[in-house]
Amino acid sequence: MNERIQRLEEKVAYLERHVTEQDKAMLEQVEVVARLRQELRALRDRLAGSGNAEGGEEPKDERPPHY
């Protein structure tokens, strides 16, 4: 009986550690997503600001100088 309880306690300890590691990984991912959203917002703002003065149209595809 003691052996069985010990195995159950080991499994619970393993699962608790696993959940803690998953929580840590999820928090890191939330931070990364927040940072990426902020960067995307900044890029969109830059792109909107670089359009024509007539309403911020999207920049046209221009040929590189070597064409």
PyMOL Python script that loads the backbone (N, CA, C, O; Angstrom):
from pymol import cmd

cmd.read_pdbstr("""\
ATOM      1  N   MET A   1       0.817  -1.197   0.000  1.00  0.00           N
ATOM      2  CA  MET A   1       0.000   0.000   0.000  1.00  0.00           C
ATOM      3  C   MET A   1       0.867   1.269   0.000  1.00  0.00           C
ATOM      4  O   MET A   1       0.572   2.230  -0.711  1.00  0.00           O
ATOM      5  N   ASN A   2       1.926   1.261   0.797  1.00  0.00           N
ATOM      6  CA  ASN A   2       2.825   2.412   0.840  1.00  0.00           C
ATOM      7  C   ASN A   2       3.496   2.650  -0.504  1.00  0.00           C
ATOM      8  O   ASN A   2       3.711   3.790  -0.916  1.00  0.00           O
ATOM      9  N   GLU A   3       3.819   1.566  -1.172  1.00  0.00           N
ATOM     10  CA  GLU A   3       4.459   1.674  -2.486  1.00  0.00           C
ATOM     11  C   GLU A   3       3.528   2.348  -3.483  1.00  0.00           C
ATOM     12  O   GLU A   3       3.950   3.180  -4.286  1.00  0.00           O
ATOM     13  N   ARG A   4       2.268   1.977  -3.418  1.00  0.00           N
ATOM     14  CA  ARG A   4       1.273   2.537  -4.322  1.00  0.00           C
ATOM     15  C   ARG A   4       1.090   4.038  -4.050  1.00  0.00           C
ATOM     16  O   ARG A   4       1.007   4.830  -4.989  1.00  0.00           O
ATOM     17  N   ILE A   5       1.027   4.420  -2.807  1.00  0.00           N
ATOM     18  CA  ILE A   5       0.896   5.828  -2.442  1.00  0.00           C
ATOM     19  C   ILE A   5       2.123   6.601  -2.896  1.00  0.00           C
ATOM     20  O   ILE A   5       2.011   7.722  -3.392  1.00  0.00           O
ATOM     21  N   GLN A   6       3.286   6.004  -2.726  1.00  0.00           N
ATOM     22  CA  GLN A   6       4.521   6.674  -3.136  1.00  0.00           C
ATOM     23  C   GLN A   6       4.529   6.917  -4.644  1.00  0.00           C
ATOM     24  O   GLN A   6       4.934   7.988  -5.096  1.00  0.00           O
ATOM     25  N   ARG A   7       4.081   5.923  -5.429  1.00  0.00           N
ATOM     26  CA  ARG A   7       4.017   6.094  -6.891  1.00  0.00           C
ATOM     27  C   ARG A   7       3.039   7.205  -7.263  1.00  0.00           C
ATOM     28  O   ARG A   7       3.316   8.010  -8.152  1.00  0.00           O
ATOM     29  N   LEU A   8       1.899   7.246  -6.582  1.00  0.00           N
ATOM     30  CA  LEU A   8       0.925   8.299  -6.854  1.00  0.00           C
ATOM     31  C   LEU A   8       1.500   9.676  -6.505  1.00  0.00           C
ATOM     32  O   LEU A   8       1.288  10.642  -7.239  1.00  0.00           O
ATOM     33  N   GLU A   9       2.214   9.765  -5.405  1.00  0.00           N
ATOM     34  CA  GLU A   9       2.831  11.027  -5.015  1.00  0.00           C
ATOM     35  C   GLU A   9       3.880  11.459  -6.035  1.00  0.00           C
ATOM     36  O   GLU A   9       4.001  12.647  -6.334  1.00  0.00           O
ATOM     37  N   GLU A  10       4.634  10.509  -6.567  1.00  0.00           N
ATOM     38  CA  GLU A  10       5.623  10.823  -7.593  1.00  0.00           C
ATOM     39  C   GLU A  10       4.948  11.345  -8.859  1.00  0.00           C
ATOM     40  O   GLU A  10       5.417  12.299  -9.481  1.00  0.00           O
ATOM     41  N   LYS A  11       3.841  10.703  -9.229  1.00  0.00           N
ATOM     42  CA  LYS A  11       3.119  11.143 -10.419  1.00  0.00           C
ATOM     43  C   LYS A  11       2.552  12.549 -10.228  1.00  0.00           C
ATOM     44  O   LYS A  11       2.607  13.378 -11.137  1.00  0.00           O
ATOM     45  N   VAL A  12       2.012  12.808  -9.048  1.00  0.00           N
ATOM     46  CA  VAL A  12       1.465  14.134  -8.777  1.00  0.00           C
ATOM     47  C   VAL A  12       2.585  15.173  -8.820  1.00  0.00           C
ATOM     48  O   VAL A  12       2.406  16.251  -9.385  1.00  0.00           O
ATOM     49  N   ALA A  13       3.719  14.862  -8.235  1.00  0.00           N
ATOM     50  CA  ALA A  13       4.852  15.792  -8.240  1.00  0.00           C
ATOM     51  C   ALA A  13       5.305  16.059  -9.673  1.00  0.00           C
ATOM     52  O   ALA A  13       5.599  17.200 -10.030  1.00  0.00           O
ATOM     53  N   TYR A  14       5.362  15.016 -10.491  1.00  0.00           N
ATOM     54  CA  TYR A  14       5.756  15.177 -11.891  1.00  0.00           C
ATOM     55  C   TYR A  14       4.756  16.080 -12.614  1.00  0.00           C
ATOM     56  O   TYR A  14       5.150  16.992 -13.341  1.00  0.00           O
ATOM     57  N   LEU A  15       3.460  15.822 -12.411  1.00  0.00           N
ATOM     58  CA  LEU A  15       2.439  16.607 -13.092  1.00  0.00           C
ATOM     59  C   LEU A  15       2.457  18.068 -12.628  1.00  0.00           C
ATOM     60  O   LEU A  15       2.250  18.973 -13.436  1.00  0.00           O
ATOM     61  N   GLU A  16       2.699  18.300 -11.351  1.00  0.00           N
ATOM     62  CA  GLU A  16       2.785  19.669 -10.856  1.00  0.00           C
ATOM     63  C   GLU A  16       3.958  20.410 -11.496  1.00  0.00           C
ATOM     64  O   GLU A  16       3.833  21.575 -11.874  1.00  0.00           O
ATOM     65  N   ARG A  17       5.086  19.734 -11.612  1.00  0.00           N
ATOM     66  CA  ARG A  17       6.247  20.353 -12.245  1.00  0.00           C
ATOM     67  C   ARG A  17       5.962  20.640 -13.717  1.00  0.00           C
ATOM     68  O   ARG A  17       6.326  21.693 -14.241  1.00  0.00           O
ATOM     69  N   HIS A  18       5.303  19.685 -14.372  1.00  0.00           N
ATOM     70  CA  HIS A  18       4.976  19.842 -15.783  1.00  0.00           C
ATOM     71  C   HIS A  18       4.044  21.040 -15.993  1.00  0.00           C
ATOM     72  O   HIS A  18       4.243  21.829 -16.917  1.00  0.00           O
ATOM     73  N   VAL A  19       3.039  21.174 -15.146  1.00  0.00           N
ATOM     74  CA  VAL A  19       2.101  22.295 -15.254  1.00  0.00           C
ATOM     75  C   VAL A  19       2.826  23.614 -15.017  1.00  0.00           C
ATOM     76  O   VAL A  19       2.554  24.601 -15.701  1.00  0.00           O
ATOM     77  N   THR A  20       3.735  23.640 -14.065  1.00  0.00           N
ATOM     78  CA  THR A  20       4.508  24.848 -13.795  1.00  0.00           C
ATOM     79  C   THR A  20       5.346  25.237 -15.012  1.00  0.00           C
ATOM     80  O   THR A  20       5.424  26.416 -15.358  1.00  0.00           O
ATOM     81  N   GLU A  21       5.969  24.263 -15.657  1.00  0.00           N
ATOM     82  CA  GLU A  21       6.765  24.534 -16.853  1.00  0.00           C
ATOM     83  C   GLU A  21       5.887  25.047 -17.994  1.00  0.00           C
ATOM     84  O   GLU A  21       6.281  25.950 -18.731  1.00  0.00           O
ATOM     85  N   GLN A  22       4.689  24.461 -18.134  1.00  0.00           N
ATOM     86  CA  GLN A  22       3.776  24.917 -19.173  1.00  0.00           C
ATOM     87  C   GLN A  22       3.309  26.341 -18.911  1.00  0.00           C
ATOM     88  O   GLN A  22       3.209  27.142 -19.840  1.00  0.00           O
ATOM     89  N   ASP A  23       3.025  26.657 -17.668  1.00  0.00           N
ATOM     90  CA  ASP A  23       2.623  28.022 -17.317  1.00  0.00           C
ATOM     91  C   ASP A  23       3.718  29.013 -17.683  1.00  0.00           C
ATOM     92  O   ASP A  23       3.447  30.081 -18.232  1.00  0.00           O
ATOM     93  N   LYS A  24       4.946  28.652 -17.377  1.00  0.00           N
ATOM     94  CA  LYS A  24       6.080  29.530 -17.680  1.00  0.00           C
ATOM     95  C   LYS A  24       6.200  29.732 -19.197  1.00  0.00           C
ATOM     96  O   LYS A  24       6.421  30.849 -19.665  1.00  0.00           O
ATOM     97  N   ALA A  25       6.053  28.650 -19.951  1.00  0.00           N
ATOM     98  CA  ALA A  25       6.150  28.740 -21.409  1.00  0.00           C
ATOM     99  C   ALA A  25       5.019  29.595 -21.975  1.00  0.00           C
ATOM    100  O   ALA A  25       5.239  30.380 -22.897  1.00  0.00           O
ATOM    101  N   MET A  26       3.812  29.452 -21.431  1.00  0.00           N
ATOM    102  CA  MET A  26       2.685  30.251 -21.920  1.00  0.00           C
ATOM    103  C   MET A  26       2.900  31.730 -21.618  1.00  0.00           C
ATOM    104  O   MET A  26       2.584  32.577 -22.453  1.00  0.00           O
ATOM    105  N   LEU A  27       3.424  32.053 -20.455  1.00  0.00           N
ATOM    106  CA  LEU A  27       3.696  33.451 -20.129  1.00  0.00           C
ATOM    107  C   LEU A  27       4.724  34.042 -21.085  1.00  0.00           C
ATOM    108  O   LEU A  27       4.591  35.191 -21.506  1.00  0.00           O
ATOM    109  N   GLU A  28       5.747  33.267 -21.430  1.00  0.00           N
ATOM    110  CA  GLU A  28       6.739  33.731 -22.393  1.00  0.00           C
ATOM    111  C   GLU A  28       6.095  33.983 -23.749  1.00  0.00           C
ATOM    112  O   GLU A  28       6.400  34.973 -24.413  1.00  0.00           O
ATOM    113  N   GLN A  29       5.199  33.077 -24.160  1.00  0.00           N
ATOM    114  CA  GLN A  29       4.535  33.240 -25.450  1.00  0.00           C
ATOM    115  C   GLN A  29       3.627  34.462 -25.461  1.00  0.00           C
ATOM    116  O   GLN A  29       3.537  35.159 -26.471  1.00  0.00           O
ATOM    117  N   VAL A  30       2.954  34.725 -24.343  1.00  0.00           N
ATOM    118  CA  VAL A  30       2.106  35.911 -24.256  1.00  0.00           C
ATOM    119  C   VAL A  30       2.948  37.167 -24.422  1.00  0.00           C
ATOM    120  O   VAL A  30       2.540  38.106 -25.105  1.00  0.00           O
ATOM    121  N   GLU A  31       4.119  37.188 -23.802  1.00  0.00           N
ATOM    122  CA  GLU A  31       5.007  38.342 -23.931  1.00  0.00           C
ATOM    123  C   GLU A  31       5.486  38.509 -25.367  1.00  0.00           C
ATOM    124  O   GLU A  31       5.556  39.629 -25.872  1.00  0.00           O
ATOM    125  N   VAL A  32       5.813  37.413 -26.017  1.00  0.00           N
ATOM    126  CA  VAL A  32       6.272  37.474 -27.412  1.00  0.00           C
ATOM    127  C   VAL A  32       5.153  37.976 -28.312  1.00  0.00           C
ATOM    128  O   VAL A  32       5.385  38.816 -29.182  1.00  0.00           O
ATOM    129  N   VAL A  33       3.946  37.470 -28.112  1.00  0.00           N
ATOM    130  CA  VAL A  33       2.817  37.906 -28.944  1.00  0.00           C
ATOM    131  C   VAL A  33       2.542  39.387 -28.726  1.00  0.00           C
ATOM    132  O   VAL A  33       2.273  40.115 -29.682  1.00  0.00           O
ATOM    133  N   ALA A  34       2.606  39.835 -27.492  1.00  0.00           N
ATOM    134  CA  ALA A  34       2.380  41.262 -27.210  1.00  0.00           C
ATOM    135  C   ALA A  34       3.440  42.120 -27.902  1.00  0.00           C
ATOM    136  O   ALA A  34       3.119  43.158 -28.481  1.00  0.00           O
ATOM    137  N   ARG A  35       4.699  41.687 -27.844  1.00  0.00           N
ATOM    138  CA  ARG A  35       5.770  42.438 -28.494  1.00  0.00           C
ATOM    139  C   ARG A  35       5.577  42.450 -30.007  1.00  0.00           C
ATOM    140  O   ARG A  35       5.784  43.480 -30.649  1.00  0.00           O
ATOM    141  N   LEU A  36       5.182  41.313 -30.584  1.00  0.00           N
ATOM    142  CA  LEU A  36       4.964  41.247 -32.030  1.00  0.00           C
ATOM    143  C   LEU A  36       3.789  42.117 -32.457  1.00  0.00           C
ATOM    144  O   LEU A  36       3.831  42.741 -33.517  1.00  0.00           O
ATOM    145  N   ARG A  37       2.744  42.161 -31.642  1.00  0.00           N
ATOM    146  CA  ARG A  37       1.611  43.028 -31.958  1.00  0.00           C
ATOM    147  C   ARG A  37       2.043  44.491 -31.965  1.00  0.00           C
ATOM    148  O   ARG A  37       1.643  45.268 -32.832  1.00  0.00           O
ATOM    149  N   GLN A  38       2.864  44.849 -30.988  1.00  0.00           N
ATOM    150  CA  GLN A  38       3.353  46.218 -30.905  1.00  0.00           C
ATOM    151  C   GLN A  38       4.208  46.556 -32.127  1.00  0.00           C
ATOM    152  O   GLN A  38       4.079  47.640 -32.696  1.00  0.00           O
ATOM    153  N   GLU A  39       5.076  45.636 -32.526  1.00  0.00           N
ATOM    154  CA  GLU A  39       5.911  45.866 -33.707  1.00  0.00           C
ATOM    155  C   GLU A  39       5.064  45.962 -34.970  1.00  0.00           C
ATOM    156  O   GLU A  39       5.327  46.797 -35.836  1.00  0.00           O
ATOM    157  N   LEU A  40       4.049  45.111 -35.075  1.00  0.00           N
ATOM    158  CA  LEU A  40       3.168  45.141 -36.240  1.00  0.00           C
ATOM    159  C   LEU A  40       2.411  46.461 -36.304  1.00  0.00           C
ATOM    160  O   LEU A  40       2.254  47.040 -37.379  1.00  0.00           O
ATOM    161  N   ARG A  41       1.943  46.935 -35.156  1.00  0.00           N
ATOM    162  CA  ARG A  41       1.245  48.213 -35.108  1.00  0.00           C
ATOM    163  C   ARG A  41       2.174  49.342 -35.555  1.00  0.00           C
ATOM    164  O   ARG A  41       1.772  50.231 -36.304  1.00  0.00           O
ATOM    165  N   ALA A  42       3.425  49.292 -35.083  1.00  0.00           N
ATOM    166  CA  ALA A  42       4.387  50.327 -35.468  1.00  0.00           C
ATOM    167  C   ALA A  42       4.668  50.269 -36.970  1.00  0.00           C
ATOM    168  O   ALA A  42       4.763  51.313 -37.616  1.00  0.00           O
ATOM    169  N   LEU A  43       4.800  49.077 -37.529  1.00  0.00           N
ATOM    170  CA  LEU A  43       5.049  48.944 -38.966  1.00  0.00           C
ATOM    171  C   LEU A  43       3.860  49.446 -39.784  1.00  0.00           C
ATOM    172  O   LEU A  43       4.034  50.099 -40.813  1.00  0.00           O
ATOM    173  N   ARG A  44       2.655  49.135 -39.316  1.00  0.00           N
ATOM    174  CA  ARG A  44       1.463  49.625 -40.023  1.00  0.00           C
ATOM    175  C   ARG A  44       1.410  51.142 -39.989  1.00  0.00           C
ATOM    176  O   ARG A  44       1.083  51.785 -40.987  1.00  0.00           O
ATOM    177  N   ASP A  45       1.738  51.718 -38.819  1.00  0.00           N
ATOM    178  CA  ASP A  45       1.749  53.178 -38.712  1.00  0.00           C
ATOM    179  C   ASP A  45       2.790  53.786 -39.639  1.00  0.00           C
ATOM    180  O   ASP A  45       2.531  54.799 -40.288  1.00  0.00           O
ATOM    181  N   ARG A  46       3.977  53.164 -39.705  1.00  0.00           N
ATOM    182  CA  ARG A  46       5.027  53.671 -40.600  1.00  0.00           C
ATOM    183  C   ARG A  46       4.599  53.581 -42.045  1.00  0.00           C
ATOM    184  O   ARG A  46       4.838  54.500 -42.828  1.00  0.00           O
ATOM    185  N   LEU A  47       3.964  52.470 -42.406  1.00  0.00           N
ATOM    186  CA  LEU A  47       3.522  52.278 -43.775  1.00  0.00           C
ATOM    187  C   LEU A  47       2.428  53.280 -44.124  1.00  0.00           C
ATOM    188  O   LEU A  47       2.421  53.829 -45.226  1.00  0.00           O
ATOM    189  N   ALA A  48       1.517  53.519 -43.213  1.00  0.00           N
ATOM    190  CA  ALA A  48       0.448  54.486 -43.456  1.00  0.00           C
ATOM    191  C   ALA A  48       1.020  55.891 -43.575  1.00  0.00           C
ATOM    192  O   ALA A  48       0.508  56.704 -44.345  1.00  0.00           O
ATOM    193  N   GLY A  49       2.054  56.181 -42.837  1.00  0.00           N
ATOM    194  CA  GLY A  49       2.659  57.511 -42.878  1.00  0.00           C
ATOM    195  C   GLY A  49       3.539  57.726 -44.088  1.00  0.00           C
ATOM    196  O   GLY A  49       3.849  58.871 -44.420  1.00  0.00           O
ATOM    197  N   SER A  50       3.955  56.657 -44.764  1.00  0.00           N
ATOM    198  CA  SER A  50       4.862  56.815 -45.904  1.00  0.00           C
ATOM    199  C   SER A  50       4.130  56.906 -47.233  1.00  0.00           C
ATOM    200  O   SER A  50       4.769  56.995 -48.281  1.00  0.00           O
ATOM    201  N   GLY A  51       2.795  56.885 -47.209  1.00  0.00           N
ATOM    202  CA  GLY A  51       2.014  56.971 -48.450  1.00  0.00           C
ATOM    203  C   GLY A  51       2.011  58.381 -48.997  1.00  0.00           C
ATOM    204  O   GLY A  51       2.683  59.266 -48.467  1.00  0.00           O
ATOM    205  N   ASN A  52       1.261  58.584 -50.046  1.00  0.00           N
ATOM    206  CA  ASN A  52       1.148  59.919 -50.645  1.00  0.00           C
ATOM    207  C   ASN A  52       0.459  60.862 -49.670  1.00  0.00           C
ATOM    208  O   ASN A  52      -0.277  60.421 -48.788  1.00  0.00           O
ATOM    209  N   ALA A  53       0.695  62.141 -49.826  1.00  0.00           N
ATOM    210  CA  ALA A  53       0.057  63.137 -48.976  1.00  0.00           C
ATOM    211  C   ALA A  53      -1.430  63.256 -49.294  1.00  0.00           C
ATOM    212  O   ALA A  53      -2.167  63.923 -48.567  1.00  0.00           O
ATOM    213  N   GLU A  54      -1.876  62.615 -50.375  1.00  0.00           N
ATOM    214  CA  GLU A  54      -3.266  62.727 -50.828  1.00  0.00           C
ATOM    215  C   GLU A  54      -4.168  61.696 -50.174  1.00  0.00           C
ATOM    216  O   GLU A  54      -5.245  61.418 -50.701  1.00  0.00           O
ATOM    217  N   GLY A  55      -3.784  61.130 -49.073  1.00  0.00           N
ATOM    218  CA  GLY A  55      -4.678  60.177 -48.431  1.00  0.00           C
ATOM    219  C   GLY A  55      -3.981  58.919 -47.979  1.00  0.00           C
ATOM    220  O   GLY A  55      -4.656  57.975 -47.569  1.00  0.00           O
ATOM    221  N   GLY A  56      -2.688  58.857 -48.031  1.00  0.00           N
ATOM    222  CA  GLY A  56      -1.962  57.718 -47.512  1.00  0.00           C
ATOM    223  C   GLY A  56      -2.179  56.427 -48.283  1.00  0.00           C
ATOM    224  O   GLY A  56      -2.337  55.363 -47.685  1.00  0.00           O
ATOM    225  N   GLU A  57      -2.187  56.513 -49.589  1.00  0.00           N
ATOM    226  CA  GLU A  57      -2.339  55.305 -50.392  1.00  0.00           C
ATOM    227  C   GLU A  57      -1.132  54.395 -50.200  1.00  0.00           C
ATOM    228  O   GLU A  57      -0.062  54.830 -49.773  1.00  0.00           O
ATOM    229  N   GLU A  58      -1.329  53.138 -50.523  1.00  0.00           N
ATOM    230  CA  GLU A  58      -0.216  52.199 -50.416  1.00  0.00           C
ATOM    231  C   GLU A  58       0.839  52.538 -51.459  1.00  0.00           C
ATOM    232  O   GLU A  58       0.504  52.958 -52.567  1.00  0.00           O
ATOM    233  N   PRO A  59       2.112  52.361 -51.114  1.00  0.00           N
ATOM    234  CA  PRO A  59       3.165  52.662 -52.086  1.00  0.00           C
ATOM    235  C   PRO A  59       3.071  51.734 -53.296  1.00  0.00           C
ATOM    236  O   PRO A  59       2.785  50.543 -53.169  1.00  0.00           O
ATOM    237  N   LYS A  60       3.322  52.316 -54.479  1.00  0.00           N
ATOM    238  CA  LYS A  60       3.277  51.514 -55.702  1.00  0.00           C
ATOM    239  C   LYS A  60       4.549  50.690 -55.817  1.00  0.00           C
ATOM    240  O   LYS A  60       5.606  51.079 -55.319  1.00  0.00           O
ATOM    241  N   ASP A  61       4.431  49.556 -56.476  1.00  0.00           N
ATOM    242  CA  ASP A  61       5.619  48.736 -56.727  1.00  0.00           C
ATOM    243  C   ASP A  61       6.471  49.451 -57.764  1.00  0.00           C
ATOM    244  O   ASP A  61       6.036  49.669 -58.895  1.00  0.00           O
ATOM    245  N   GLU A  62       7.658  49.804 -57.381  1.00  0.00           N
ATOM    246  CA  GLU A  62       8.551  50.496 -58.299  1.00  0.00           C
ATOM    247  C   GLU A  62       9.670  49.552 -58.707  1.00  0.00           C
ATOM    248  O   GLU A  62      10.085  48.684 -57.940  1.00  0.00           O
ATOM    249  N   ARG A  63      10.147  49.740 -59.930  1.00  0.00           N
ATOM    250  CA  ARG A  63      11.252  48.931 -60.398  1.00  0.00           C
ATOM    251  C   ARG A  63      12.542  49.414 -59.742  1.00  0.00           C
ATOM    252  O   ARG A  63      12.721  50.611 -59.515  1.00  0.00           O
ATOM    253  N   PRO A  64      13.419  48.498 -59.446  1.00  0.00           N
ATOM    254  CA  PRO A  64      14.725  48.910 -58.911  1.00  0.00           C
ATOM    255  C   PRO A  64      15.471  49.716 -59.957  1.00  0.00           C
ATOM    256  O   PRO A  64      15.156  49.610 -61.142  1.00  0.00           O
ATOM    257  N   PRO A  65      16.448  50.516 -59.559  1.00  0.00           N
ATOM    258  CA  PRO A  65      17.168  51.402 -60.482  1.00  0.00           C
ATOM    259  C   PRO A  65      17.882  50.673 -61.620  1.00  0.00           C
ATOM    260  O   PRO A  65      18.152  51.294 -62.648  1.00  0.00           O
ATOM    261  N   HIS A  66      18.191  49.418 -61.487  1.00  0.00           N
ATOM    262  CA  HIS A  66      18.959  48.738 -62.536  1.00  0.00           C
ATOM    263  C   HIS A  66      18.083  48.277 -63.699  1.00  0.00           C
ATOM    264  O   HIS A  66      18.610  47.699 -64.649  1.00  0.00           O
ATOM    265  N   TYR A  67      16.770  48.508 -63.668  1.00  0.00           N
ATOM    266  CA  TYR A  67      15.915  48.119 -64.784  1.00  0.00           C
ATOM    267  C   TYR A  67      15.786  49.236 -65.773  1.00  0.00           C
ATOM    268  O   TYR A  67      15.100  49.089 -66.784  1.00  0.00           O
TER     269      TYR A  67
END
""", "prot")
cmd.dss("prot")
cmd.show_as("cartoon", "prot")
cmd.util.cbc("prot")
cmd.orient("prot")
